[in-house]
Amino acid sequence: MRIKVGDTVKVVAGDDKGQTGKVVRVIRDKDRVVVEGVSKVHKHVKRSQKNPQGGRLSMETPIHVSNVMLVAPNGETTRIGVRKTADGGKERFARNGGASLGAIAPPKKKKAAAAKK
């Protein structure tokens, strides 16, 4: 999955189509993300010591990662690619403009030359 926590995404399908928000949580095993302010539902809670008032709590539910697109630094939605850097690491980049979105793997360490006998 190429979406990370903290990315700004736009919903491209579903009831909340067109809304944007930050990714709060990524659920990798189910390919879902929780986006701030998107896909809100009301959870009815009973009175308790933790919540003495009770009532309805508003919370975000996870949506499938295929229903969101990353918003690139230039403000447009884009797909995400992965490319190797010159030092051997990997970075995410915006497909529509080529802008770097940050490193995802550190540079590889070079192996020491084989010892001569």
N, C-alpha and C positions, 0 to 999 in steps of 0.2 A: 504494500500500500504506500502510495507516494504522498498522501496528505499527512501532515503532522499537526500536533497540538500548537496552537498559536497562529496557524495560517488563517488568512481571510478568504472565505469561500462564498460563492453565490449558488443558491439552489436553482437548478435548471429543470427539475421535474417534480411533480407532486403538488399538493395543496398550497405549499409555501413558495411556489415558483417565483423567482425574482428577488427574494429577500437575500440580504448578505449578512454575514456575521463571522465571528471568530470561532475556530474549532476549540472546544473545551476539553473533549475527551475522544480518544480513538479506541475503538473496540476491534482489535485485529482479527480475532477468531471468527467474528460474525460479519466482517467487512462493513462496519457501521461507524458513524461519527456523530457526536453530539455538538450541535452548533448553537451558540449563544443567541437566544431570542427567536429561534426557529422551531417549529413542530411542538408548540406548547400544549400541554394538557393540564387538567385540574385533577389533583389527587385529593380525595376526601380522607381526612384524618380525624380520628377520635381524640377527645381530650385526654391528656396525659400529663405527667409531671414535666416532661420535656417540652410539650406543646400544650399549655393550659387552656389556650383559647379554642383549639380545634378548628374545624372548618375546612376550607379548600386551599390547598397549596398549588401554586402554578409551577410547573417544572417542564424542562425540555426532554423530549424523547429522542432516541437515536434514529438517524435516517441512513439509508444505504449510501455508501461512498460514491456509487455511480450516479447519484442524483445531485452531486455537487461538483463545481468546477472552481479551481483556484483563481483568485483575482491577482493578476500580475502587478508588479510595481507601477506599471504605466496605467493601471485602472481597468484593463480589459480582462475578460476571462480567458484562460489558457489551459492547455494540457501541460502535463509535466513530463520532462524527460530526464534521463540520467546519463551523464557523460563522465569520462575520465579526465582528470586534470593532468597537467604537465608533470607534476611530482608523483603521480601514480595513485592519487586518491580518487574519490568519486564525489560528484556534486549534482544537486537537482538544478534544472534550468527551465525557464519558461519557453515553450515551443514556439510561441508566436513572435517573440522578440529576441530570444537568446539570453535574456538576463539571468544571472546566477541567483539561485534561491538558497544557497548555503551548502556546506559540505555535509555529506552523509557517511563517508568512510574516510578514515585517516590515510595518509600516504603510506604505501608499502615500504617496509624496510628492505634495503638492498642486502643481499647475501654477501658475506665476506668471501674474498677470493680463496679458492681451494689451496690448502697448504701444499707446498712442493716437497717432494721426498728426496 
